[in-house]
Amino acid sequence: MKAVSSIRSLLALLPIAFLAAACGNAPAAGTDHFTAYPKRRLLIFAALGNNSLEIVNTFEGKVVQSIKGLEEPQGVVYVPEFDKIFVANAGNGTVNVYDGKTYALRKSIALGEESDTDNLRWDEASKRVFVGIVGGVAMIDAATEAHVENDLKGSGGHSESFQLEKKGSRIFVNVPDDSSVVNVIDRKTGGLTKWQLNGAKANYPMALDEDNHRLFVITRRPPLLIVLDTDTGKEVARVPVGGSCDDVYFDAERKRIYALGGEGFISVVQQNDPNHYALSANIPTTVGVRTGVFFGTSLYAGVPAAGLEPAQIWNYAVPE
């Protein structure tokens, strides 16, 4: 389809506003997780339904590269220091590494067919890419593209979204398979602690406010934002949000949480202070929009194909 040229505005009071839809030659199926390279104006996402990796130029509003033949691609992360793209293939338990300029495959790293590779995170300090797998978190040396020995062990079950401390050594991991707990793994010692969610279940996305010692966990049953104190593991707040969420982002500058819910809303929650939160708005999207990426003043959301419409990327602007 052609990029949408007209701009649909929402009320100025809303915390985010829909700008435009793209892209000109998008894949027919839906999207999973995203990464971005703002300097080149690129969005990179896993097109799970197509078994492909798609690279979108946000200025031109079109796909500039499509890499096909992946096996259930899910997590993806761009590493600017090495100009490499890492993609997790859940179907065969591998992580593919692509050149950031030519998009040529550099290496396919096997983590085990049953590892169910998923979310990826880049840690600049250790120069490692962290990979969510069944039973914990694996690590890849981004320079050598080698699987680092001794995976970090969790409590069991598939690791969903996770976040790394930059000022500490802990990893916070959502593990819905293990009674919906949050695993806290120490990268230095391998020590494991489990935090409970007080009856809430199906915890998939997660974001971190490290400066204020707050962890944001989104559950699906019921659909809630649960705020945990990272010093104690105790719950300090819970706020209802849109259902079927698979991505959440913390906007540190504006003190907001953006939760992308597959039931058709982006829930915007305002952090009034570290202990008090309020739902600011539920911004309408469409059913199935549950993943995206936030950076700068833009929240990009992946829109699945519907009827004759192919999958799209919707851009929501965050007012200053």
Secondary structure, DSSP 8 states (H G I E B T S, - for coil): -----S-----TTSSSEEEEEE-TT--SS----EEEEGGGTEEEEEEGGGTEEEEEETTTTEEEEEEE--SSEEEEEEETTTTEEEEEETTTTEEEEEETTT--EEEEEE--TTS----EEEETTTTEEEEEEEEEEEEEETTTTEEEEEEEEEEEEE--SEEE-SSSSEEEEEETTTTSEEEEEETTT--EEEE--TT-EEEEEEEEETTTTEEEEEEEETEEEEEEETTT--EEEEEE--SSEEEEEEETTTTEEEEEETTTEEEEEEEEETTEEEEEEEEE--TT---EEEETTEEEEEE--BTTB--EEEEEE---
